[in-house]
């Protein structure tokens, strides 16, 4: 995971990963801030965590992102999750992990996109409903990738920034693990900008009409008979749940989720 702040979404995902059948594990946490509380959360859960501030790379964001990609590959990461990461990822990361970067944003995208003040902006505009979004990141526009999941949050007359942010966070903590699980079980189908959710996980070996492309360290990408591109991992057990990670069976281990 890529993180910059308190790490509440990181902790929500780590708790989900403790479930017996959750199809992912957090392999690495990277922050652009040395003092980010999220790093302490990762260490408490015994997850490898490190700070990679841009200043260490001479202020060169591409150089830093290239180093992030290498760290992710070394850790066996298949899916990156941006949870409160306050830097725009360069093509170094986006091209290395096509359709394999989930981003959490505290608004109903495309509303209030492109910045870190979405909650403040929602209140300032007087909207009656806002919420949160989990999307796939892609090159082009900030927060402009295909939408995976959204949850609406009513704006109450007496809301301030902190009360509204808290209720949005509560929805993020539910939405993010759900999106990770859908990606890891191969249930996301992308049709252009539209992401649809399949009723059943893609079974192991069910790759008719398509070919796997594991290039650039990203996720396998399949094209099925229905013409929609499957996003995420096609690997699963007969029961439809990908195997938990373990040193004894690397071929069936679930995708490692990189969080910032």
Secondary structure per residue as TSV (DSSP state, phi and psi in degrees):
chain	resnum	aa	ss	phi	psi
A	1	X	-	360.0	149.5
A	2	X	E	-108.0	125.7
A	3	X	E	-137.2	159.3
A	4	X	-	-132.0	-20.4
A	5	X	S	-126.5	-129.2
A	6	X	-	-68.5	-29.7
A	7	X	-	84.5	24.2
A	8	X	H	-66.7	-36.5
A	9	X	H	-70.7	-34.8
A	10	X	H	-59.4	-47.4
A	11	X	H	-65.4	-37.5
A	12	X	H	-61.2	-40.3
A	13	X	H	-71.6	-39.0
A	14	X	H	-62.4	-37.8
A	15	X	H	-66.0	-40.6
A	16	X	H	-63.3	-37.5
A	17	X	H	-65.8	-19.3
A	18	X	T	-75.0	-12.1
A	19	X	S	-65.9	149.6
A	20	X	T	-63.4	-31.4
A	21	X	T	-115.9	8.8
A	22	X	-	-66.5	131.6
A	23	X	-	-87.5	26.0
A	24	X	-	-151.0	164.2
A	25	X	E	-138.0	150.5
A	26	X	E	-84.6	120.0
A	27	X	E	-98.0	-26.4
A	28	X	E	-161.6	140.3
A	29	X	E	-121.9	127.1
A	30	X	E	-125.5	134.9
A	31	X	E	-123.9	149.4
A	32	X	S	-87.8	0.4
A	33	X	-	-125.3	127.7
A	34	X	T	-64.7	-32.3
A	35	X	T	-97.3	12.6
A	36	X	-	-62.7	125.1
A	37	X	H	-57.8	-24.2
A	38	X	H	-58.3	-32.9
A	39	X	H	-64.4	-36.8
A	40	X	H	-67.0	-37.3
A	41	X	H	-62.8	-45.0
A	42	X	H	-59.5	-44.3
A	43	X	H	-65.1	-35.1
A	44	X	H	-63.8	-33.2
A	45	X	T	-90.2	5.5
A	46	X	T	60.9	41.0
A	47	X	-	-102.8	132.4
A	48	X	-	-54.3	130.6
A	49	X	E	-142.9	141.9
A	50	X	E	-151.5	155.0
A	51	X	E	-100.5	134.3
A	52	X	-	-131.8	69.8
A	53	X	-	-66.2	148.2
A	54	X	G	-63.5	-28.0
A	55	X	G	-60.8	-30.0
A	56	X	G	-64.8	-23.9
A	57	X	G	-106.3	29.5
A	58	X	T	65.9	24.7
A	59	X	T	77.2	6.4
A	60	X	-	-89.9	107.0
A	61	X	H	-67.8	-35.3
A	62	X	H	-67.7	-39.2
A	63	X	H	-64.0	-42.5
A	64	X	H	-64.3	-44.2
A	65	X	H	-65.2	-34.1
A	66	X	H	-63.1	-39.2
A	67	X	H	-68.7	-35.9
A	68	X	H	-62.1	-45.4
A	69	X	H	-58.8	-43.4
A	70	X	H	-63.7	-41.5
A	71	X	H	-61.8	-42.6
A	72	X	H	-63.0	-44.4
A	73	X	H	-64.6	-40.6
A	74	X	H	-62.0	-30.9
A	75	X	T	-87.9	-0.6
A	76	X	T	74.9	25.7
A	77	X	E	-71.5	131.6
A	78	X	E	-106.2	-26.9
A	79	X	E	-132.4	130.5
A	80	X	E	-102.0	138.1
A	81	X	E	-119.8	122.5
A	82	X	E	-96.0	113.9
A	83	X	E	-125.7	91.9
A	84	X	S	77.7	21.0
A	85	X	-	-78.0	122.2
A	86	X	-	-100.8	28.9
A	87	X	S	-126.7	146.1
A	88	X	-	-81.9	126.2
A	89	X	-	-74.3	138.2
A	90	X	-	-83.5	175.6
A	91	X	H	-61.3	-21.1
A	92	X	H	-56.7	-39.8
A	93	X	H	-88.8	-44.7
A	94	X	H	-62.3	-39.4
A	95	X	T	-74.4	-27.7
A	96	X	T	-77.1	-25.6
A	97	X	T	-129.4	66.2
A	98	X	T	-65.2	131.6
A	99	X	T	55.3	27.2
A	100	X	-	-136.3	30.2
A	101	X	E	-130.8	113.6
A	102	X	E	-96.4	138.0
A	103	X	E	-126.5	136.1
A	104	X	E	-101.9	128.7
A	105	X	E	-130.7	134.8
A	106	X	S	-84.0	53.0
A	107	X	S	-159.3	169.5
A	108	X	S	-87.2	87.6
A	109	X	T	-56.5	145.8
A	110	X	T	-83.9	6.1
A	111	X	T	-67.5	139.6
A	112	X	T	53.8	48.0
A	113	X	-	-92.8	169.6
A	114	X	S	84.5	9.7
A	115	X	S	-158.9	-177.0
A	116	X	S	-103.5	9.2
A	117	X	-	-116.3	35.9
A	118	X	H	-63.5	-38.1
A	119	X	H	-67.5	-46.0
A	120	X	H	-60.0	-41.8
A	121	X	H	-65.9	-37.8
A	122	X	H	-62.4	-43.9
A	123	X	H	-65.7	-42.1
A	124	X	H	-64.0	-31.3
A	125	X	H	-85.9	-6.3
A	126	X	T	71.2	26.7
A	127	X	-	-68.4	152.3
A	128	X	S	-93.6	-20.7
A	129	X	E	-138.1	131.4
A	130	X	E	-132.5	-149.9
A	131	X	E	158.5	-147.3
A	132	X	E	-145.9	160.3
A	133	X	E	-137.8	140.2
A	134	X	E	-111.4	125.0
A	135	X	E	-130.6	164.2
A	136	X	E	-90.0	131.3
A	137	X	-	-83.2	146.1
A	138	X	-	-152.7	159.7
A	139	X	S	-63.0	152.4
A	140	X	S	130.5	-80.4
A	141	X	S	-128.2	146.4
A	142	X	T	-66.5	130.7
A	143	X	T	59.9	24.3
A	144	X	-	-104.2	7.4
A	145	X	S	-75.2	171.7
A	146	X	-	-60.5	140.4
A	147	X	E	-84.6	130.1
A	148	X	E	-96.0	-54.2
A	149	X	E	-142.7	150.5
A	150	X	E	-140.5	152.9
A	151	X	E	-136.1	133.3
A	152	X	E	-89.3	145.9
A	153	X	E	-132.9	124.0
A	154	X	E	-70.4	141.4
A	155	X	-	-93.8	118.1
A	156	X	-	-84.9	152.5
A	157	X	T	-57.0	-31.4
A	158	X	T	-99.4	14.3
A	159	X	-	-67.7	141.4
A	160	X	-	-115.2	-177.3
A	161	X	H	-59.5	-43.7
A	162	X	H	-70.5	-40.4
A	163	X	H	-67.9	-40.1
A	164	X	H	-68.9	-41.8
A	165	X	H	-60.5	-40.2
A	166	X	H	-61.7	-43.4
A	167	X	H	-70.1	-32.5
A	168	X	H	-67.3	-42.9
A	169	X	H	-56.4	-42.9
A	170	X	H	-59.5	-34.4
A	171	X	H	-75.7	-36.6
A	172	X	H	-59.9	-39.9
A	173	X	H	-63.9	-24.4
A	174	X	H	-87.1	-41.5
A	175	X	H	-70.7	-41.4
A	176	X	H	-63.6	-51.2
A	177	X	H	-59.1	-34.9
A	178	X	H	-63.0	-44.1
A	179	X	H	-65.5	-40.7
A	180	X	H	-62.3	-43.3
A	181	X	H	-63.2	-41.7
A	182	X	H	-63.1	-42.2
A	183	X	H	-64.2	-46.1
A	184	X	H	-70.7	-24.7
A	185	X	T	-96.4	9.1
A	186	X	T	68.7	26.5
A	187	X	-	-92.8	-1.6
A	188	X	E	-91.9	128.4
A	189	X	E	-120.5	120.6
A	190	X	E	-101.5	127.4
A	191	X	E	-121.7	90.9
A	192	X	T	65.9	-118.5
A	193	X	T	-90.8	-5.4
A	194	X	E	-94.7	128.9
A	195	X	E	-108.8	120.1
A	196	X	E	-108.3	154.0
A	197	X	E	-108.7	119.3
A	198	X	-	-73.7	148.4
A	199	X	S	-68.5	-33.1
A	200	X	S	-125.2	148.4
A	201	X	-	-63.6	153.4
A	202	X	-	-72.7	124.1
A	203	X	-	-73.1	154.5
A	204	X	T	-59.4	131.6
A	205	X	T	83.5	-4.4
A	206	X	-	-85.9	76.1
A	207	X	-	-124.9	28.0
A	208	X	T	-61.1	135.4
A	209	X	T	81.6	7.5
A	210	X	-	-150.3	173.4
A	211	X	-	-134.6	147.1
A	212	X	-	-82.0	143.2
A	213	X	-	-131.6	99.6
A	214	X	-	-98.6	26.6
A	215	X	G	-67.2	157.2
A	216	X	G	60.9	19.4
A	217	X	G	77.9	4.6
A	218	X	-	-87.3	-169.0
A	219	X	-	-80.3	153.2
A	220	X	-	-59.1	140.7
A	221	X	E	-124.9	124.3
A	222	X	E	-120.6	149.1
A	223	X	E	-118.2	117.2
A	224	X	-	-91.6	-179.4
A	225	X	T	-62.6	-28.4
A	226	X	T	-77.2	-4.6
A	227	X	S	87.1	-2.5
A	228	X	-	-95.9	141.2
A	229	X	E	-82.1	124.7
A	230	X	E	-77.5	131.0
A	231	X	E	-109.0	127.7
A	232	X	S	113.8	-164.7
A	233	X	-	-88.6	128.9
A	234	X	-	-87.4	-3.1
A	235	X	-	-79.7	129.4
A	236	X	-	-157.9	162.7
A	237	X	-	-82.1	169.4
A	238	X	T	-53.7	-30.5
A	239	X	T	-78.7	-1.8
A	240	X	S	92.5	-1.0
A	241	X	-	-107.7	119.7
A	242	X	-	-57.3	148.6
A	243	X	-	-65.4	147.8
A	244	X	-	-69.7	153.5
A	245	X	-	-67.8	145.4
A	246	X	-	-170.9	144.9
A	247	X	T	-65.8	-21.6
A	248	X	T	-82.1	-16.1
A	249	X	-	-140.2	67.9
A	250	X	G	-63.0	-27.4
A	251	X	G	-69.5	-21.7
A	252	X	G	-110.7	8.3
A	253	X	-	-66.6	147.3
A	254	X	-	-73.4	163.7
A	255	X	-	-58.6	137.0
A	256	X	E	-81.6	133.9
A	257	X	E	-99.0	117.9
A	258	X	E	-89.8	125.3
A	259	X	E	-118.1	145.1
A	260	X	-	-85.0	360.0
